[in-house]
Amino acid sequence: MRDVALHAGVSPKTVSNVMNGYPYIREATRLKVLASIDALGYQMNLSARNLKSGRTGIIGLAVPELSLPYFAELADAVIDAAEEHGLTVMIEQTGAVRERELAALARPRGHLVDGLLFSPLGLGHNDAEHLRISTPMVLLGERIFHGPVDHVMIDNVTGTRAAVQHLLEVGRRRIAVIGTHPGELVGTAAIRYDAYAATLDEAGVQPVRRLAVQAGPWHRANGAEAMENLLASGEKFDAVLGLNDTLALGAIRVLTKHGIRIPDDVAVAGFDDIDEARYSTPTLTTVDPGRGRIATTAIELLVARMNGDESDHREIVAPYALHRRESTLG
């Protein structure tokens, strides 16, 4: 920095102010310093700056697995939102394993990250106290509610209701659902299934338990297997709701293999609006959970906490949108 200052004919403090984006620098001086930086190939020593400021400029994002498109696309949105604040994102995969999620919380990453966005699948409501960590954190997802930290979540209930209502509006009455987790009391599968069943009830359509098909992790292969099981059962159905898009896409593959026309014979809808949903054959009707809004809101909340905000914790539900496409409309 002293070399740059000497080259530009300014003080080291002026060079520091330019490098840190200090606004009250004359434009001519700023340009002169930047030209000297380019000429000398100077790069700021981030480690030294971080030691001085007590910040690393890095935040953590803990998600179950990046092989699920929703979480991969969420990570992409978080990275974009973090860049707006000059932050870098360190991603950790927990595998939806409770012990690994607890380890991500217990392992104080204070020397590595300034804050944490945490999306658990293995933890439950009884684990809320584990969220009390020294590192600023924002919770994502639907495993723990009314916890001790800020929480940004998907509107699972209204989004699922909109998808089921759409299937009813296009004349479907025997609506199957794939991706259920029997015995689950809290979680995305339970919330979306309950919303599905309630919407049918309100429309005077009795939910048929045999049309609710279990699937483990929400991957395409499990969606395909669930659809094979449903077809083998002999139950009649004229629509399928996948509790996420990858399940729905797996189901579409099997329906097509068996010569079942979509949507003429069976309409298909999903949830998550992953990128593939716009390019599948047919394109997939799906609920957009507001992934971009979730990312920007979570980052804004986290940055506020990192900057010392001690106001009451907030629970924010992202707005959803239903995208009607070929899999239900033809």
GUMAR-144312 format. One record per residue (C-alpha): x, y, z. Coordinates in nm, 4 decimals. Layout:
{{X, Y, Z}} ...
! end
This chain:
{{0.0000, 0.0000, 0.0000}} {{0.2929, 0.2349, 0.0701}} {{0.4283, 0.1576, -0.2783}} {{0.0925, 0.2493, -0.4331}} {{0.0791, 0.5686, -0.2289}} {{0.4297, 0.6656, -0.3436}} {{0.3452, 0.5851, -0.7077}} {{0.0220, 0.7898, -0.6943}} {{0.1655, 1.0762, -0.4881}} {{-0.0899, 1.0335, -0.2087}} {{-0.0853, 0.9061, 0.1481}} {{-0.1284, 0.5370, 0.2412}} {{-0.4499, 0.6410, 0.4199}} {{-0.5887, 0.7728, 0.0904}} {{-0.5048, 0.4427, -0.0795}} {{-0.6837, 0.2581, 0.2014}} {{-0.9895, 0.4804, 0.1668}} {{-1.0073, 0.4143, -0.2071}} {{-0.9692, 0.0384, -0.1580}} {{-1.2462, 0.0327, 0.1028}} {{-1.4881, 0.2397, -0.1047}} {{-1.4810, 0.5502, 0.1157}} {{-1.7236, 0.7891, -0.0586}} {{-1.5625, 1.1247, 0.0160}} {{-1.2668, 1.0987, -0.2202}} {{-1.2206, 1.3338, -0.5123}} {{-1.2795, 1.1501, -0.8388}} {{-0.9440, 1.2589, -0.9810}} {{-0.7653, 1.1232, -0.6739}} {{-0.9595, 0.7974, -0.6847}} {{-0.8752, 0.7441, -1.0535}} {{-0.5088, 0.8201, -0.9891}} {{-0.4930, 0.5645, -0.7082}} {{-0.6743, 0.3014, -0.9157}} {{-0.4315, 0.3593, -1.2028}} {{-0.1371, 0.3041, -0.9669}} {{-0.2996, -0.0106, -0.8297}} {{-0.3313, -0.1456, -1.1841}} {{0.0224, -0.0424, -1.2764}} {{0.1748, -0.2130, -0.9728}} {{-0.0602, -0.5141, -0.9657}} {{-0.1464, -0.4455, -0.6035}} {{-0.3937, -0.6739, -0.4213}} {{-0.5288, -0.6035, -0.0759}} {{-0.4153, -0.8402, 0.2006}} {{-0.7603, -0.9628, 0.3035}} {{-0.6302, -1.1629, 0.5989}} {{-0.4726, -0.8529, 0.7496}} {{-0.7858, -0.6484, 0.6855}} {{-1.0071, -0.9152, 0.8416}} {{-0.7884, -0.9367, 1.1514}} {{-0.8212, -0.5634, 1.1946}} {{-1.1973, -0.5489, 1.1342}} {{-1.2888, -0.8735, 1.3117}} {{-1.4781, -0.9839, 1.0012}} {{-1.3985, -1.2457, 0.7389}} {{-1.6434, -1.1270, 0.4729}} {{-1.7657, -1.4883, 0.4510}} {{-2.1043, -1.6322, 0.5488}} {{-2.2060, -1.9968, 0.5725}} {{-2.4946, -2.1722, 0.3996}} {{-2.5801, -2.5162, 0.5422}} {{-2.8205, -2.7164, 0.3228}} {{-2.9173, -3.0855, 0.3093}} {{-2.7813, -3.1649, -0.0380}} {{-2.6960, -2.9831, -0.3571}} {{-2.8043, -3.2794, -0.5709}} {{-3.1627, -3.1652, -0.5068}} {{-3.2216, -2.8895, -0.7627}} {{-3.4160, -2.6717, -0.5204}} {{-3.1184, -2.6397, -0.2866}} {{-2.8707, -2.5947, -0.5724}} {{-3.0788, -2.3104, -0.7152}} {{-3.1303, -2.1646, -0.3674}} {{-2.7523, -2.1642, -0.3162}} {{-2.7113, -1.9832, -0.6476}} {{-2.9645, -1.7182, -0.5397}} {{-2.7947, -1.6802, -0.2000}} {{-2.4551, -1.6292, -0.3660}} {{-2.6013, -1.3572, -0.5891}} {{-2.7708, -1.1852, -0.2939}} {{-2.4550, -1.2068, -0.0813}} {{-2.2445, -1.0483, -0.3552}} {{-2.4651, -0.7393, -0.3324}} {{-2.3301, -0.6970, 0.0211}} {{-1.9702, -0.7829, -0.0666}} {{-1.9954, -1.1237, 0.0983}} {{-1.8644, -1.4647, -0.0068}} {{-2.0652, -1.7810, 0.0657}} {{-1.9177, -2.1014, 0.2105}} {{-2.1527, -2.3970, 0.1490}} {{-2.1803, -2.7027, 0.3738}} {{-2.3889, -3.0106, 0.2925}} {{-2.5400, -3.1825, 0.5949}} {{-2.7059, -3.4733, 0.4125}} {{-3.0282, -3.4123, 0.6103}} {{-2.8585, -3.6054, 0.8934}} {{-2.9469, -3.4760, 1.2396}} {{-2.6000, -3.5313, 1.3830}} {{-2.4354, -3.3433, 1.0962}} {{-2.6813, -3.0568, 1.1320}} {{-2.6079, -3.0341, 1.5032}} {{-2.2364, -3.0444, 1.4244}} {{-2.2776, -2.7518, 1.1843}} {{-2.4274, -2.5536, 1.4735}} {{-2.1987, -2.6754, 1.7524}} {{-1.8822, -2.6189, 1.5525}} {{-1.8430, -2.2451, 1.6092}} {{-1.7293, -2.1125, 1.2752}} {{-1.6675, -1.7702, 1.4214}} {{-1.3109, -1.7719, 1.2900}} {{-1.4365, -1.8656, 0.9417}} {{-1.7787, -1.7049, 0.8914}} {{-1.9525, -1.3903, 1.0046}} {{-2.3010, -1.5427, 0.9876}} {{-2.4926, -1.8574, 0.8936}} {{-2.7976, -1.9399, 0.6817}} {{-2.9213, -2.2761, 0.8090}} {{-3.1682, -2.5074, 0.6315}} {{-3.2196, -2.8275, 0.8336}} {{-3.4143, -3.1424, 0.7468}} {{-3.2965, -3.3724, 1.0235}} {{-3.3758, -3.1448, 1.3178}} {{-3.7239, -3.0918, 1.4586}} {{-3.9129, -2.8485, 1.6771}} {{-3.7647, -2.9952, 1.9959}} {{-3.4208, -2.8895, 1.8741}} {{-3.5009, -2.5177, 1.8715}} {{-3.2672, -2.4424, 2.1609}} {{-2.9725, -2.5683, 1.9555}} {{-3.0210, -2.2605, 1.7367}} {{-2.8927, -2.0373, 2.0163}} {{-2.5359, -1.9953, 1.8935}} {{-2.2985, -1.7018, 1.9120}} {{-2.2747, -1.6625, 1.5339}} {{-2.5597, -1.4574, 1.3773}} {{-2.7982, -1.6953, 1.2022}} {{-3.1126, -1.7015, 0.9887}} {{-3.3203, -2.0196, 0.9707}} {{-3.4649, -2.1487, 0.6433}} {{-3.7199, -2.4232, 0.5799}} {{-4.0066, -2.5839, 0.7662}} {{-3.8601, -2.8018, 1.0398}} {{-3.8545, -2.5573, 1.3317}} {{-4.1089, -2.2816, 1.3911}} {{-4.1134, -1.9933, 1.6417}} {{-3.7484, -2.0513, 1.7273}} {{-3.5005, -1.8043, 1.8784}} {{-3.3699, -1.6728, 1.5425}} {{-3.4992, -1.4988, 1.2311}} {{-3.6811, -1.7402, 1.0005}} {{-3.7598, -1.7155, 0.6283}} {{-3.9953, -1.9808, 0.4930}} {{-4.1953, -2.0995, 0.1936}} {{-4.5728, -2.0509, 0.1845}} {{-4.6271, -2.4266, 0.1630}} {{-4.9926, -2.4227, 0.2620}} {{-5.1240, -2.1583, 0.0231}} {{-4.8925, -2.2703, -0.2573}} {{-5.0087, -2.6322, -0.2335}} {{-5.3709, -2.5243, -0.2116}} {{-5.3288, -2.3226, -0.5310}} {{-5.1860, -2.6232, -0.7167}} {{-5.4660, -2.8561, -0.6024}} {{-5.7330, -2.5938, -0.6760}} {{-5.5932, -2.5588, -1.0279}} {{-5.6186, -2.9358, -1.0815}} {{-5.9791, -2.9231, -0.9618}} {{-6.0520, -2.6297, -1.1934}} {{-5.9330, -2.8267, -1.4970}} {{-6.1801, -3.0989, -1.4081}} {{-5.9706, -3.3521, -1.2133}} {{-6.1221, -3.5352, -0.9182}} {{-5.9050, -3.8429, -0.8557}} {{-5.5912, -3.6509, -0.7628}} {{-5.3006, -3.8640, -0.6440}} {{-5.0127, -3.7234, -0.4408}} {{-4.6580, -3.8614, -0.4357}} {{-4.3851, -3.7909, -0.1829}} {{-4.5693, -3.8427, 0.1452}} {{-4.3793, -3.9253, 0.4634}} {{-4.6183, -4.1272, 0.6825}} {{-4.5740, -4.0506, 1.0499}} {{-4.4086, -3.7137, 0.9890}} {{-4.5696, -3.4510, 1.2106}} {{-4.3565, -3.1499, 1.1233}} {{-4.1910, -3.0905, 0.7902}} {{-4.2529, -2.9972, 0.4310}} {{-4.4115, -3.3306, 0.3330}} {{-4.6611, -3.3170, 0.6200}} {{-4.7489, -2.9526, 0.5569}} {{-4.8015, -2.9988, 0.1830}} {{-4.9995, -3.3225, 0.2240}} {{-5.2302, -3.1650, 0.4830}} {{-5.2909, -2.8671, 0.2524}} {{-5.3655, -3.1064, -0.0369}} {{-5.6159, -3.3052, 0.1699}} {{-5.7825, -2.9936, 0.3132}} {{-5.8305, -2.8424, -0.0333}} {{-5.9959, -3.1604, -0.1617}} {{-6.2212, -3.1731, 0.1453}} {{-6.3311, -2.8142, 0.0964}} {{-6.4180, -2.8917, -0.2661}} {{-6.6339, -3.1872, -0.1600}} {{-6.3813, -3.4416, -0.2909}} {{-6.2944, -3.7128, -0.0420}} {{-5.9152, -3.7687, -0.0243}} {{-5.8327, -4.1330, -0.0973}} {{-5.5510, -4.2641, 0.1199}} {{-5.4556, -4.5204, -0.1448}} {{-5.3795, -4.2298, -0.3805}} {{-5.1207, -4.0918, -0.1347}} {{-4.7929, -4.2613, -0.2253}} {{-4.4859, -4.2583, -0.0049}} {{-4.1461, -4.1570, -0.1380}} {{-3.8242, -4.1221, 0.0606}} {{-3.5777, -3.8522, -0.0423}} {{-3.7451, -3.6349, -0.3053}} {{-3.5363, -3.7397, -0.6059}} {{-3.6489, -3.8240, -0.9604}} {{-3.5844, -4.1949, -0.9068}} {{-3.8145, -4.1992, -0.6055}} {{-4.0821, -4.0141, -0.7988}} {{-4.0541, -4.2738, -1.0751}} {{-4.0739, -4.5591, -0.8247}} {{-4.3755, -4.4041, -0.6534}} {{-4.5546, -4.3749, -0.9871}} {{-4.4730, -4.7365, -1.0773}} {{-4.6215, -4.8425, -0.7417}} {{-4.9330, -4.6325, -0.7992}} {{-4.9898, -4.7804, -1.1449}} {{-4.9337, -5.1327, -1.0114}} {{-5.1971, -5.0751, -0.7418}} {{-5.4697, -5.0480, -1.0029}} {{-5.6137, -4.7317, -0.8445}} {{-5.7742, -4.4964, -1.0959}} {{-5.6478, -4.1388, -1.0991}} {{-5.6662, -3.8458, -1.3393}} {{-5.4071, -3.6145, -1.1833}} {{-5.0880, -3.6296, -0.9800}} {{-4.9406, -3.3734, -0.7449}} {{-4.5705, -3.4241, -0.6825}} {{-4.4754, -3.2712, -0.3493}} {{-4.1738, -3.1329, -0.5321}} {{-4.0761, -3.0955, -0.8971}} {{-3.8214, -3.3764, -0.9089}} {{-4.0842, -3.6248, -0.7896}} {{-4.3239, -3.4931, -1.0532}} {{-4.0604, -3.5213, -1.3270}} {{-3.9876, -3.8810, -1.2272}} {{-4.3604, -3.9526, -1.2420}} {{-4.3874, -3.7964, -1.5884}} {{-4.1124, -4.0273, -1.7152}} {{-4.3005, -4.3366, -1.5972}} {{-4.6405, -4.2183, -1.7224}} {{-4.4896, -4.1543, -2.0647}} {{-4.3200, -4.4956, -2.0654}} {{-4.6583, -4.6603, -2.0027}} {{-4.8228, -4.4681, -2.2878}} {{-5.0316, -4.2497, -2.0559}} {{-5.0918, -3.9102, -2.2139}} {{-5.0159, -3.5932, -2.0193}} {{-5.2370, -3.4045, -1.9544}} {{-5.5110, -3.5786, -2.1565}} {{-5.5200, -3.8884, -1.9355}} {{-5.3350, -3.7620, -1.6285}} {{-5.2491, -3.4026, -1.5385}} {{-4.9281, -3.3490, -1.3395}} {{-4.8242, -3.0625, -1.1113}} {{-4.5220, -3.0073, -0.8897}} {{-4.3751, -2.7636, -0.6405}} {{-4.0504, -2.5606, -0.6476}} {{-4.0346, -2.4267, -1.0068}} {{-3.6857, -2.5616, -1.0665}} {{-3.5244, -2.4625, -1.3945}} {{-3.5897, -2.8034, -1.5503}} {{-3.9673, -2.7551, -1.5090}} {{-3.9645, -2.4986, -1.7896}} {{-3.7862, -2.7340, -2.0309}} {{-3.9316, -3.0772, -1.9545}} {{-4.1646, -3.2531, -2.1990}} {{-4.4325, -3.1509, -2.1296}} {{-4.3402, -2.8377, -1.9383}} {{-4.4407, -2.8734, -1.5752}} {{-4.7126, -2.6808, -1.3952}} {{-4.5574, -2.5917, -1.0611}} {{-4.5541, -2.3603, -0.7614}} {{-4.2746, -2.1035, -0.7551}} {{-4.1843, -2.0677, -0.3845}} {{-4.0113, -1.7314, -0.4305}} {{-3.6561, -1.8622, -0.4090}} {{-3.5034, -1.5273, -0.5079}} {{-3.7043, -1.3423, -0.2432}} {{-3.6111, -1.6030, 0.0170}} {{-3.2420, -1.5509, -0.0602}} {{-3.2470, -1.1703, -0.0582}} {{-3.4620, -1.1522, 0.2548}} {{-3.2444, -1.4017, 0.4420}} {{-2.9256, -1.2178, 0.3465}} {{-3.0710, -0.8807, 0.4501}} {{-3.1775, -1.0204, 0.7875}} {{-2.8391, -1.1845, 0.8383}} {{-2.6442, -0.8715, 0.7485}} {{-2.8575, -0.6705, 0.9919}} {{-2.7795, -0.9172, 1.2722}} {{-2.4102, -0.9152, 1.1813}} {{-2.4213, -0.5368, 1.2137}} {{-2.5619, -0.5554, 1.5655}} {{-2.9410, -0.5516, 1.5124}} {{-3.0941, -0.6757, 1.8391}} {{-3.4612, -0.6269, 1.7529}} {{-3.7192, -0.9031, 1.7975}} {{-3.6746, -1.2053, 1.5748}} {{-3.8874, -1.2136, 1.2608}} {{-4.0692, -1.4901, 1.0750}} {{-4.1172, -1.4030, 0.7087}} {{-4.3158, -1.6048, 0.4544}} {{-4.2035, -1.5597, 0.0938}} {{-4.4748, -1.4963, -0.1671}} {{-4.5482, -1.7821, -0.4063}} {{-4.6724, -1.7969, -0.7674}} {{-4.8437, -2.0792, -0.9570}} {{-4.7102, -2.1313, -1.3096}} {{-4.9644, -2.3135, -1.5277}} {{-4.7919, -2.5082, -1.8053}} {{-4.8443, -2.7939, -2.0495}} {{-4.8594, -3.0772, -1.7951}} {{-5.2045, -2.9592, -1.6849}} {{-5.3197, -2.7429, -1.9743}} {{-5.1985, -2.9317, -2.2820}} 
! end
